[in-house]
Amino acid sequence: MNTLLVYPQYPDTFWSFKHILKFLSKKALFPPLGLLTIAAMLPKEWNKNFIDLNVSTLQDEHIKWADYVFISAMITQKESVKEVVDRCNKLGTKVIAGGPVFTTGHEEFEGIDHFVLGEAEITLPLFLKDLRNDCAKQVYSSDKYPDIKLSPIPLWNLINIDHYYMMPTQYSRGCPFDCEFCDIIILNGRVPRTKNISQLLQEFYALYKTGLRGYVFIVDDNFIGNKAKAMKILPAIIKWQKENKYPFRLMTQLTLDLADDEELIQMMVHAGFERFFVGLETPNKKSLDECNKFPNKGRDMVAAVKTIHNYGIEVSGGFIVGFDNDPKSIFDSQISLIQNTGIIFAMVGLLQALPKTRLYNRLRYEGRLLKPSSGNNMDSFLNFIPKMDSETVINGYKRILQTIYSPKNYYDRINTFLEDFKPVKRPRRIKFYEIKGFIQSIWHLGIVGGEKGEYWKFIIRSFFKHPRKFPEAIIFAFYGIHLRKVVVAISKSNGFI
């Protein structure tokens, strides 16, 4: 059996870093963990080929070679999915599809022979059994959540890791919180399920054997969703990192209540974590109540972020406007919150109603849904009728982005971060692509860019005031090339109402 696994193309988004990866000799941010894990679950005797459309081109010969094409995708990849399926249909190759975009909305797609929905540890074996017996159904689904200790090590040999800026792995699935807008509990449930210690370390070692020495993103919905288990596995990660001279710079996603637990923060620092993504969402208390963002309620979010920065871990943040309880002052409040925290990567999005979420169901009941979500909350599109005037929401949203990513405010925010940030002393080699990024930042920002004055003022200040943190200052300045281009594109978008 010849099997082709295809990962559709992402549009240009906040997290794609499309505009700077080429300067670092990289083609994509990271490969698809889910699809490479699926590859490991397919029969060993099958011939497997893998095409990531964010890295390479899908040729007709690839499709003709295959007996089956497997596709997995997020909602933002919807249009690319349809293009791939159309090509497969024209060439007569059958398509099997799974992943978040299909699990929450497979009815929207035509031309797909079999849908394997939900978590593949349950549904894929059922499909493969029926396929062997020549009685495969069109849709496989389950309302159960599997034991992820059954999940195999991804087939990393199918990709060239040098094409990617970082590599993903996973320790847990699920989140105990029930935010109204979030689809995590729809996809992965509210009870965090975890891998065991030996399993995670085996996955670390598999990545290590590829030659990777750099960023590893633990892509959990909430790494500390079960704090007791996180505390148990962190000593093993610390030991592994020490024994292997800290080859991995770790990143993950979690909630702001981490700031309450000094012991847990210190363990994560010693484990080699360098960046967390945290959903701060909104400074408006009524909006936090509305969306049930429990970890942020009654909390000084600026102080919490600074606490984490003080330990040497950078916080990237998610922010949302468009809640029913947002006042017209929310746009200025969001700007103040972002600037005061020193969060450099501030992903500010319009609220979107994702399929099957509590928000989606409420808005549909109220007759306020307009159309399906694009899956990209930074495309300036509203897919529902907000309580505030739509034009006010969209224009205010664009003003937030234009303000926080203006050269002066962006560099001011990096300065705020550097004041609070206390990096851990840990030896590591400077990589060639990082030197290349430094040179590119000088050229694009300090020589040909339209912000030369702000750039050189920032660089000189950083060099003399924060010499130990100067490498961080350089790379953050470089990231600004991409971020400002994304903001320009959003600002030109008309959106829809």
Residue pairs with C-beta under 8 A, 6 or more apart in sequence:
1 43
1 45
1 46
1 47
1 67
1 68
2 46
2 47
2 49
2 65
2 66
2 67
2 68
3 39
3 42
3 46
3 47
3 48
3 49
3 66
3 67
3 68
3 69
3 70
4 48
4 49
4 50
4 51
4 62
4 63
4 65
4 66
4 68
4 69
4 70
4 93
5 35
5 36
5 38
5 39
5 48
5 49
5 50
5 51
5 69
5 70
5 71
5 72
5 158
6 50
6 51
6 53
6 58
6 69
6 70
6 71
6 84
7 31
7 32
7 35
7 50
7 51
7 52
7 53
7 54
7 71
7 72
7 73
8 53
8 71
8 73
8 77
8 80
8 81
8 83
8 84
9 53
9 54
9 77
9 80
10 16
10 54
10 74
10 76
10 77
10 80
11 76
11 77
11 79
11 376
12 18
12 19
12 486
12 489
13 76
13 376
13 378
13 486
14 347
14 378
14 483
14 486
15 29
15 347
16 28
16 29
16 482
17 29
17 165
17 479
17 482
18 482
19 481
19 482
19 485
19 486
20 437
20 440
20 478
20 479
20 481
20 482
21 27
21 28
21 29
21 165
23 436
23 437
23 440
23 478
24 165
24 433
24 434
24 436
24 437
25 162
25 433
25 436
26 162
26 163
26 164
26 165
26 433
27 54
27 55
27 163
27 164
28 52
28 54
28 55
28 163
28 164
28 165
29 164
29 165
29 166
30 164
30 165
30 166
30 167
30 168
30 217
31 52
31 55
31 159
31 161
31 163
31 164
31 167
31 168
32 52
32 72
33 154
33 168
33 169
33 170
33 219
34 72
34 99
34 120
35 50
35 70
35 72
35 99
36 50
36 154
36 155
36 156
36 158
36 159
37 120
37 151
37 152
37 154
38 70
38 72
38 98
38 120
38 124
39 48
39 50
39 154
39 155
39 158
40 152
40 153
40 154
40 155
41 120
41 121
41 124
41 125
41 152
42 48
42 70
42 128
43 128
48 155
48 158
49 62
49 65
49 66
49 158
50 155
50 158
50 159
51 57
51 58
51 62
52 159
52 163
53 80
53 84
55 159
55 160
55 163
55 164
58 84
58 87
60 87
60 91
63 69
63 87
63 88
63 91
63 93
64 91
64 93
66 93
67 93
67 94
68 93
68 94
68 95
68 96
69 84
69 88
69 93
69 94
69 95
69 96
70 95
70 96
70 97
70 98
71 81
71 84
71 85
71 95
71 96
71 97
71 98
71 99
71 112
72 97
72 98
72 99
73 80
73 81
73 97
73 99
73 100
73 101
73 102
74 99
74 100
74 101
74 375
75 100
75 101
75 104
75 105
75 354
75 355
75 373
75 374
75 375
75 376
76 374
76 375
76 376
77 101
77 375
78 101
78 108
78 374
78 375
81 97
81 101
81 109
82 109
84 95
85 95
85 97
85 109
85 110
85 111
85 112
86 111
88 94
88 95
88 111
89 95
89 111
94 113
94 114
95 111
95 112
95 113
95 114
96 112
96 113
96 114
96 115
96 116
96 127
97 106
97 109
97 112
97 114
97 115
97 116
98 115
98 116
98 117
98 120
98 123
98 124
100 183
100 187
101 375
102 109
102 112
102 115
102 117
103 117
103 118
103 141
103 187
104 183
104 186
104 187
104 354
104 355
104 356
105 355
105 372
106 112
106 115
106 117
106 139
108 372
113 138
114 127
114 136
114 137
114 138
114 139
114 140
115 138
115 139
115 140
115 141
116 123
116 124
116 127
116 140
117 123
117 139
117 140
117 141
117 142
118 141
118 142
118 143
118 187
119 142
119 145
119 146
119 148
119 173
119 188
121 146
121 147
121 148
121 150
121 151
122 142
122 144
122 146
123 140
123 141
123 142
124 140
126 140
127 136
127 137
127 140
130 136
130 137
145 173
145 174
145 188
145 189
145 191
145 193
146 193
147 193
148 170
148 172
148 173
148 193
148 194
148 195
149 195
149 196
149 199
151 170
151 195
153 202
153 203
153 206
154 203
154 206
156 206
156 207
156 210
161 167
161 210
161 211
161 212
165 215
166 214
166 215
166 216
166 217
166 251
167 207
167 210
167 212
167 214
167 215
167 216
167 217
168 216
168 217
168 218
168 219
169 200
169 203
169 204
169 207
169 216
169 217
169 218
169 219
170 195
170 218
170 219
170 220
171 194
171 195
171 200
171 218
171 220
171 223
171 233
172 192
172 193
172 194
172 195
172 220
172 221
172 222
172 223
172 225
172 226
172 229
173 188
173 189
173 192
173 193
173 220
173 221
174 184
174 185
174 188
174 189
174 190
174 191
174 192
174 193
174 221
174 222
174 225
175 182
175 184
175 185
175 188
175 190
175 192
175 221
175 222
175 225
176 190
176 191
176 192
176 222
176 225
176 226
177 190
177 222
177 255
177 292
177 293
177 294
177 295
178 185
178 190
178 292
178 294
178 358
179 279
179 291
179 292
179 293
180 290
180 291
180 292
180 357
180 358
180 359
180 362
181 291
181 320
181 351
181 352
181 353
181 354
181 357
181 358
181 359
182 354
182 357
183 354
183 355
183 356
183 357
184 221
184 222
186 356
186 357
188 221
192 221
192 222
192 225
192 226
192 229
194 226
194 229
194 233
195 203
197 232
197 233
197 236
200 233
200 236
200 237
201 236
201 237
201 240
204 216
204 237
204 240
204 248
207 216
207 248
208 244
208 247
208 248
212 247
212 248
213 247
213 248
213 429
214 247
214 248
214 249
214 431
215 248
215 249
215 250
215 251
216 248
216 249
216 250
216 251
217 250
217 251
217 252
218 250
218 251
218 252
219 252
219 253
220 252
220 253
220 254
221 253
222 253
222 254
222 255
223 230
223 252
223 253
223 254
224 230
224 254
224 255
224 257
224 258
224 264
225 254
225 255
227 261
227 264
230 264
231 263
231 264
231 267
234 264
234 267
234 268
234 270
234 271
235 267
237 250
237 271
237 272
238 267
238 270
238 271
238 272
241 247
241 248
241 271
241 272
246 272
246 426
246 428
248 272
249 272
249 274
249 428
250 271
250 272
250 273
250 274
251 273
251 274
251 275
251 276
251 277
252 273
252 276
252 277
253 276
253 277
253 278
254 276
254 277
254 278
255 278
255 279
255 295
256 278
256 279
256 280
256 295
256 296
256 299
256 301
256 304
256 305
257 295
258 264
258 265
258 268
258 276
258 278
258 308
259 265
259 303
259 304
259 305
259 307
259 308
265 307
265 308
265 311
265 313
266 311
268 313
269 311
269 312
269 313
269 424
272 426
273 313
274 312
274 313
274 314
275 313
275 314
275 315
275 316
276 308
276 313
276 314
276 315
276 316
277 315
277 316
277 317
277 318
278 305
278 315
278 316
278 317
278 318
279 293
279 296
279 317
279 318
280 296
280 301
280 305
280 317
280 318
280 319
280 337
280 341
280 343
281 287
281 288
281 291
281 293
281 296
281 318
281 319
281 320
282 288
282 291
282 293
282 319
282 320
282 321
282 323
282 326
282 330
282 334
283 301
283 330
283 333
283 334
283 336
283 337
284 323
284 325
284 326
284 327
284 330
284 333
285 297
286 325
287 323
287 324
287 325
287 326
287 330
288 296
288 297
289 297
289 325
290 323
290 324
290 325
291 320
291 323
291 359
301 337
301 341
302 337
302 340
302 341
305 315
305 317
305 341
305 342
305 343
306 341
306 342
306 420
308 315
309 315
309 342
309 417
309 420
309 421
309 422
310 420
310 421
310 422
311 422
312 421
312 422
312 423
312 424
314 344
314 417
314 421
315 341
315 343
316 343
316 344
316 345
316 346
316 347
317 338
317 341
317 343
317 345
317 346
317 347
318 347
318 349
319 334
319 337
319 338
319 346
319 347
319 348
319 349
319 400
320 348
320 349
320 350
320 351
320 377
321 330
321 331
321 334
321 348
321 349
321 350
321 351
321 393
321 396
321 397
321 400
322 350
322 351
322 382
322 386
322 388
322 393
322 397
323 351
324 386
324 387
325 387
326 387
326 388
326 393
328 388
328 392
328 396
330 396
331 396
331 397
331 399
331 400
334 348
334 400
335 400
335 403
335 404
338 346
338 348
338 400
338 404
338 413
339 404
339 409
339 412
339 413
339 416
340 416
341 416
342 413
342 414
342 416
342 417
342 419
342 420
343 413
343 417
344 410
344 413
344 414
344 417
344 476
344 479
345 479
345 483
346 404
346 413
347 378
348 378
348 397
348 400
348 401
348 404
349 377
349 378
350 377
350 378
350 380
350 381
350 382
350 393
350 394
350 397
351 359
351 377
351 382
351 384
351 386
352 373
352 374
352 375
352 377
352 381
352 382
352 383
352 384
353 359
353 360
353 363
353 369
353 373
353 383
353 384
354 360
354 373
354 375
355 372
355 373
360 369
363 369
363 384
368 384
368 385
369 383
369 384
370 382
370 383
370 384
370 385
370 496
370 497
371 383
371 496
372 383
373 383
374 381
374 383
378 486
378 490
379 490
379 493
379 495
380 394
380 397
380 398
380 490
380 493
380 494
380 495
381 493
381 495
381 496
382 390
382 393
382 394
382 495
382 496
382 497
385 497
386 393
390 497
391 497
394 495
394 497
398 490
398 491
401 487
401 490
401 491
402 487
402 491
403 409
404 410
404 413
405 480
405 483
405 484
405 487
407 451
407 454
407 455
407 480
407 484
408 454
410 480
410 483
410 484
411 454
411 455
411 457
411 458
411 477
414 458
414 462
414 473
414 476
414 477
415 458
415 461
415 462
417 476
418 462
418 465
418 466
418 469
418 472
418 473
421 469
421 472
423 468
423 469
423 472
430 471
434 471
434 475
437 474
437 475
437 478
438 474
438 475
438 478
440 478
440 481
441 474
441 477
441 478
441 481
444 481
445 451
445 452
445 455
445 477
445 478
445 480
445 481
446 452
446 455
446 456
446 459
449 455
455 477
458 473
458 477
459 473
459 474
459 477
462 469
462 470
462 473
462 474
463 470
463 473
466 473
